[in-house]
Amino acid sequence: MCDDDPIWRDLIQGLTQDDGAAARSHLDAGRPVYSIADDMPPGLLRKDHPDGRAELIRFDRQGDQVVRRL
């Protein structure tokens, strides 16, 4: 990664200044949102559903594998 590359700079800025609007927009449109946090086990994602359910999942070629409901 190159710090002076505008694509990387814009991507990093977008990630660090995220206010959740894009995620809310997807949920409002009826689509799930996937996210990851530093305190999550490696290889797992959080999947938030439009109806408020949340799951810890592992994704593979067969689709989402629910590890735990949150």
C-alpha positions as a Python dict, from the first residue, in 0.01 Angstrom:
ca = {
    (1, 'M'): (0, 0, 0),
    (2, 'C'): (123, 344, -83),
    (3, 'D'): (25, 632, 148),
    (4, 'D'): (26, 882, -137),
    (5, 'D'): (-202, 675, -361),
    (6, 'P'): (-540, 857, -372),
    (7, 'I'): (-739, 534, -394),
    (8, 'W'): (-589, 396, -71),
    (9, 'R'): (-614, 735, 100),
    (10, 'D'): (-985, 763, 12),
    (11, 'L'): (-1056, 404, 116),
    (12, 'I'): (-886, 447, 455),
    (13, 'Q'): (-1057, 781, 511),
    (14, 'G'): (-1395, 627, 430),
    (15, 'L'): (-1340, 340, 671),
    (16, 'T'): (-1220, 555, 958),
    (17, 'Q'): (-1497, 813, 918),
    (18, 'D'): (-1787, 569, 876),
    (19, 'D'): (-2102, 697, 1046),
    (20, 'G'): (-2307, 385, 971),
    (21, 'A'): (-2525, 555, 708),
    (22, 'A'): (-2438, 305, 435),
    (23, 'A'): (-2515, 8, 662),
    (24, 'R'): (-2848, 162, 767),
    (25, 'S'): (-2931, 221, 402),
    (26, 'H'): (-2873, -147, 319),
    (27, 'L'): (-3076, -263, 619),
    (28, 'D'): (-3360, -24, 531),
    (29, 'A'): (-3359, -171, 179),
    (30, 'G'): (-3401, -522, 324),
    (31, 'R'): (-3044, -643, 276),
    (32, 'P'): (-2817, -787, 547),
    (33, 'V'): (-2495, -613, 648),
    (34, 'Y'): (-2168, -794, 721),
    (35, 'S'): (-1902, -650, 947),
    (36, 'I'): (-1589, -743, 1138),
    (37, 'A'): (-1435, -605, 1456),
    (38, 'D'): (-1094, -638, 1620),
    (39, 'D'): (-1236, -847, 1906),
    (40, 'M'): (-1394, -1112, 1681),
    (41, 'P'): (-1243, -1457, 1635),
    (42, 'P'): (-1040, -1492, 1313),
    (43, 'G'): (-1238, -1601, 1009),
    (44, 'L'): (-1576, -1494, 1146),
    (45, 'L'): (-1808, -1210, 1047),
    (46, 'R'): (-2107, -1046, 1210),
    (47, 'K'): (-2422, -1055, 999),
    (48, 'D'): (-2697, -808, 1088),
    (49, 'H'): (-3040, -870, 938),
    (50, 'P'): (-3301, -603, 856),
    (51, 'D'): (-3536, -752, 1119),
    (52, 'G'): (-3281, -689, 1397),
    (53, 'R'): (-3137, -1039, 1426),
    (54, 'A'): (-2760, -1073, 1439),
    (55, 'E'): (-2538, -1376, 1390),
    (56, 'L'): (-2172, -1464, 1406),
    (57, 'I'): (-2103, -1644, 1079),
    (58, 'R'): (-1835, -1813, 877),
    (59, 'F'): (-1866, -1762, 502),
    (60, 'D'): (-1762, -2024, 249),
    (61, 'R'): (-1858, -2127, -103),
    (62, 'Q'): (-2173, -2302, 19),
    (63, 'G'): (-2289, -1979, 187),
    (64, 'D'): (-2315, -1850, 542),
    (65, 'Q'): (-2259, -2097, 824),
    (66, 'V'): (-2410, -1967, 1147),
    (67, 'V'): (-2165, -2017, 1433),
    (68, 'R'): (-2374, -1838, 1696),
    (69, 'R'): (-2682, -1620, 1717),
    (70, 'L'): (-2613, -1289, 1892),
}
